[in-house]
């Protein structure tokens, strides 16, 4: 698992990235089953996870207790509730594994130490923040202006793996539409 993270860091910082081994020492390998809750709404987020293998859902519940998916994160990416993690505030989201996952977890203490002692790690963190923000803003702005059919077409074009890899229920939640609507629209395309 650590080899996947090492390659991820090298891809971002270059082959001669110093201190990579020091960074890797602060991550703890975690293997979890499908449907494992990594974080519940109201808990303080204690970790940032790197997904070496698997898929994770970030979601909230609406007033009728329906899941509303904010993000689906696949391997070779990071997941956390960064506001809760950084400020030690109760989380406003839930994080759950969608598939069996191989994760690398770093706690707040290790994370802070890396930020202070390994300048390159701060650059990786900044890239994580920027990518997360850009993804959220892009998805929100794009989906607000699209009808359901356009959302499905967008998914087919930009995230086709989701349709083959994830349940219709999860894909529909990600798109902000009902399962029935997703099934009906997929049959037309």
ZIGI-V573176 format. One record per residue. PHI is phi in degrees with one decimal (none if undefined). Layout:
BEGIN
phi:PHI
phi:PHI
END
This chain:
BEGIN
phi:none
phi:-62.6
phi:-63.3
phi:-65.9
phi:-66.0
phi:-58.5
phi:-64.2
phi:-58.9
phi:-67.6
phi:-61.3
phi:-60.1
phi:-92.0
phi:-111.8
phi:101.7
phi:-62.4
phi:-95.1
phi:-60.5
phi:-73.8
phi:67.7
phi:-61.0
phi:-63.2
phi:-62.9
phi:-61.9
phi:-61.5
phi:-63.3
phi:-89.5
phi:-99.6
phi:-109.0
phi:-66.5
phi:-136.1
phi:-108.5
phi:-133.9
phi:-80.3
phi:-60.1
phi:67.5
phi:-81.8
phi:-81.0
phi:-88.0
phi:-152.8
phi:-107.9
phi:-49.5
phi:96.8
phi:-82.9
phi:-87.3
phi:-71.9
phi:-100.7
phi:-138.5
phi:-110.6
phi:-111.2
phi:-102.0
phi:-91.8
phi:-78.7
phi:-153.6
phi:117.4
phi:-146.7
phi:-130.8
phi:-109.4
phi:-111.6
phi:-150.6
phi:-129.1
phi:-106.0
phi:-84.8
phi:-62.2
phi:-96.2
phi:67.3
phi:-87.8
phi:-73.4
phi:-120.3
phi:-82.6
phi:-85.4
phi:-155.3
phi:-124.0
phi:-118.2
phi:-98.1
phi:-54.3
phi:69.1
phi:-138.4
phi:-108.2
phi:-145.6
phi:-173.8
phi:-108.9
phi:-63.6
phi:-68.2
phi:-63.6
phi:-61.5
phi:-73.8
phi:-105.2
phi:56.5
phi:-101.9
phi:-58.9
phi:-68.9
phi:-101.6
phi:-127.7
phi:-115.6
phi:-130.3
phi:-138.7
phi:-77.0
phi:-97.0
phi:-133.3
phi:-56.6
phi:-127.9
phi:-111.9
phi:-118.3
phi:-121.1
phi:-107.3
phi:-124.6
phi:-85.5
phi:-61.6
phi:-62.3
phi:-63.8
phi:-63.1
phi:-62.4
phi:-61.6
phi:-64.6
phi:-63.0
phi:-81.1
phi:-106.0
phi:-125.6
phi:-54.2
phi:-65.8
phi:-65.1
phi:-62.4
phi:-66.3
phi:-62.3
phi:-61.0
phi:-61.0
phi:-64.2
phi:-61.7
phi:-60.2
phi:-63.5
phi:-66.0
phi:-63.7
phi:-63.7
phi:-61.8
phi:-63.0
phi:-64.7
phi:-65.6
phi:-60.5
phi:-63.1
phi:-61.8
phi:-63.5
phi:-69.6
phi:-68.1
phi:-60.9
phi:-91.6
phi:-110.7
phi:-84.8
phi:-59.5
phi:-62.7
phi:-65.1
phi:-65.2
phi:-64.5
phi:-61.9
phi:-59.7
phi:-62.4
phi:-62.9
phi:-81.2
phi:-99.9
phi:-140.4
phi:-62.8
phi:-62.2
phi:-58.5
phi:-66.0
phi:-86.6
phi:-97.7
phi:-112.4
phi:-68.7
phi:-59.5
phi:-60.5
phi:-69.5
phi:-62.3
phi:-61.8
phi:-62.0
phi:-62.3
phi:-82.4
phi:74.7
phi:-133.5
phi:-78.7
phi:-60.5
phi:-62.2
phi:-63.2
phi:-60.1
phi:-60.3
phi:-62.6
phi:-71.2
phi:-62.6
phi:-69.8
phi:-84.5
phi:-94.9
END
